[in-house]
Amino acid sequence: MGMPFDIDPDLPVLIAGPTASGKSALALEIARAQGGVIVNADALQVYANWRILSARPSAEDEAVARHALYGHVAADAAYSTGHWLRDAAPFLQGSERPIIVGGTGLYFSALTEGLADIPETPPDLRQRGDEIRQSGGLDALISALDPETRARIDLRNPMRVQRAWEVLQATGRGLAAWQGDTPPPLLPIGKCQPLLVEAEKDWLNARIARRFDAMLDMGALDEVRANLDGWDPARPSSKAIGAPELVAYLHGDMTLDEARDAATIATRQFAKRQRTWFRARMRQWQRIDAETL
């Protein structure tokens, strides 16, 4: 891999892109060439129980450059965008230039645009929201939202809808109103180098299929088997793509081929949602063609 573009060694680097697009390899290449600490911005790579299925950097990669915020959260812990922003903040003032890489767009928007200081949702209210959503009550959650919030959020994303409903129920204010009080960002877009790795659909889909087979070869089934005791599909950490499918295989509800196909399809759908989000929200970012890396 080479770098077909100039990187200022003194400015923080942000690297976003869909899953399997090669963004982690790009971050490592920049760190190898210029130094810096690689900081994770992927909501699943924070969890300690998933190294293979979340495609965390290998031990060999971690030996090349310092990596941070990978695998530092327990499987049963809640971890929000606010948690990540607080964890990432010290790296913006450290002696090493941060290279922040991941596929979670909300982390990057919180970093570069600011994050509203919304109170935590009480556990009993979260449970009630879970029950309504899981029983097919998404329309009820949507109808309860204030008009401004309904117009702003992605109503096709059940978790986003539930979060907005929880905020309104817990605080009496709509999510949009809270977002209107957003404080200044920790890292404005003009004070860093924001890179967006873009990938053509067919090229990326082929990479996704190959990568999941490679995960199986690396021991993904053993990793999932280690998570079976106390498995709770409602946990955020259980959203690792491939985990529910391989759990179904281990329970005898799918063949391995069916689990592989279902996981590959789910990953493709996830990558499509990522690309759509990035195109809409990251217009100021420098585009990098994944196939040139």
N, C-alpha and C positions, 0 to 999 in steps of 0.2 A: 504494500500500500504506500502511496505517496500523497502529498498534499498539493492539489492543483490550484491552490489559492494562498494568499498571504495571511499569516496569523501574527498579530502584534503580541510579542511575548510578555508585555506588561499589562495587558487588559484581561479581565476574566473572560472565559469562553463558555458559551451555552451551546449545547448540541441537543437538538430535539429531532425526533423522527419516529416513524412507525416501527413496530416490532420486526426484528430480523433484517433491518435495513443496513446494518453495519456501523451504527453510530458509536457503539462501545469500542470497536476497533479503531475508529477515527480518534476518539478521545485518547486512547492508549498511544496512538502514533504521535499526537500532539505532545503528550506528556513525555514520551521518549525523546522527542526532538528538542523540546524547549523546557522541560520540567513542569512541575505543577502537581496539585493533588486532584484526583478524579473524584467528584462528589456525585453520588447517585441521586437521580430525580425520577425514579420509577417506583410506583406505589406498591408493587409486589416484591421488588428486589430488596426492600427493607426487612422482609421477614426472615427470621433465622431458619425456619423449617424448609425453605425452598432455595436450594442453590441451582439444581439442574433445571427444574421446570420454569423457574423465573429467569433463566439464562444469565445468572450472575457471572461476573468475571471469574476466570479460573484462578487457581492458586499460582499458576505460572504468570498470568497477567498481573496479579497482585504483587508479584515479586519484582516486576519491572517498574511500577510506579505506585505511590501511595494511593489507596482507595478508601473512601469514607462513606458512611451511611448505608452500607450494604450488610444485610443480615443482622441488624442491631436491635430488632424489635421481636418480642416473643410472639409465637403463633396465635395466642389467644388475646393479644392486646389490640385495643382500638388505636388507630393511627390516622390522623387527619392531615389535611393540607397545612393547617396551623401548626401541628406537631412538626411536620417536615420543615416549615419555614423557620421555626425556632431552632431546629437542629442544624440547619444549613447556615444560619446567620454568622456563627463564629468563623466559618471558612472565608467569609468576605473580608474579615479584618485580619486574617492570619498572614504569616510571612510567605506562604506559598500561594502562587496564583491558582485560583480554583478553575477547574474544567468541569462544569456541571452538565451531566449527560443523562438522558432518560426519555421515556415516552409518555409521561404523565403531564398533559398540557396544563392542568390546573396548578401544578407546582410552579411551572414557569410563569404563568400569568400572575400568581401570587407574588413571585419574586420580583417581576419587572413592572407590575401594575399596582401592587399593594393588595392586602387582604383585610377584609372587614373583620373587626374583633367581635365575633358573634359568640355569646355564651355557649358552653357545652350543653348538649341535649341530655336531660335527666334519663337514666336508664329505663325507667318504667314507661316513659313516653317513647323512647326508641323502640322498646318491645311492642308497644301498641302500633306504632308505625309499621314495624316488620309484619305484624299479624294482618293488618289491613292490606299491605302490598302483596303479601304472599297468598292471600285469599282472593286475589283478583280485583282488589278495590282501588286500582290505580285511578280510575275516573273519579272516585270519591275524593281521593287526595287532591287531584287537580282542581276539582270544583270548589274545594275549600280554600284554595289559594287566593291571594289578592290579585286583582287584574294586572298590576304592574309586574309582579313576579311571574305570573303566567306568561306574559309577553316576552319575558327575558330568558327564561330557562328552556332547556331542551325537554319538552314534554314527553318525548319518546324514551327518555332515560329514567327508568323507575327509581333508581337510587337518588338521582338529582331531585325528582319530584318529592320523594319521601323526605329528603333533607330540607327542602323548602317548607314542606308541611310542618315538620318538627320545629323549625325556627319560628314559624308563625304561632304555633300552639304554645311553645315554651316562653316566648318573649312578648307576644302580642303585636309584634312588628313583622312586616313582610321581609323576605330575604332581599328584595330589591332595595328597600329602605335602608337596611343594614349596609348593603354594598355601596349605597350612596355616601356613606360616612367612611369610606375606605381611607386609611392613612397613606402617606407617601410610600412608594416602593423602596425596598432595601437596595435594589440594584436596577435603576432605570435603564431602559433599553439603549440609551445613548452612551452609557458608560461601560459597555461590554461588547463582546463580539458574538452576536446571536446567529447560529448556523442551523438551518433546517435541512435535514437529509430527506430528499424526496426520491421515491422509487415508483417505477411503472408497475402496474398491477400484476401483469403476468410474470414479470421478473421476480417480484416480491413473493407471489404465491408459490413459485417453484422453490424459493429459498425457505419459505415457511414449512413446506412439506419435508424438505431435506433436513431441516433443523429438528423437527419433531422426531424423525427417525434417529437422528444423532443423539437426541436426549434419551431415547429408549436404550440405545447402545451404551450410553454413559451411566445407566442405572436409574432412570426415572421411576421405573416400577418399584424398585427397592425404596426410593425416597417416598413415594406415595404410601407404600406398605407401612413405613415407619410413622405415618401420620394417621393410620386407620383408628388407633386407639383414641376414643373421644372425638372422632371426626364430627365436625359441626359445619354443614354447608353454609350456614348463615354468617360465619366469621369472614371478615374482610380477607384474611389470609387464604381462605378456601377458594377465593376467586381466581387463583392461579390457573391459567388456561391449560387444560390437560389433566388437572387434578381431579375434577368431578368425573371426567370420562374414565380415567384409570381406576378411580375408586369403584365405579360401576363395573368395570372388568373384574376387579378383585372380588367383588361381591357376587360375581356370576351373572350380572344383568346384561353384559355385552361381551362379545368376542373381542380379542385384542385388535383385530382388523377394524371392527366397528368403532372401538374406542379411538384408534388412531385416526380414522376418517372424521369422526365427530370433533376431535380436538383440532385437527387441521382446519376444518370448516370454521370452527369457533375462532381460531386465530386469524383466519382471513377476514372474518367479519369484524373482529376487533381492530385489525390494521386498517380496514376501510373507515371505521369510525374515527380512528386517529387521524388519518389523512384528511378527512372532511373537517375535523376540528382545527387542525393545523392550518389548512388553507384559509379558513374563516378568521382565525385569530392571530396568525403570525405573518401578516403581510409585510412587516418591516424587516423580517429576518432574511439573511442571505441564503438563497437556495443552493443546495449542493446535490448534484446528481449521484445517487448511490452507486450507479454503475461505473462512475469514474474513480471511485475510491479504491 
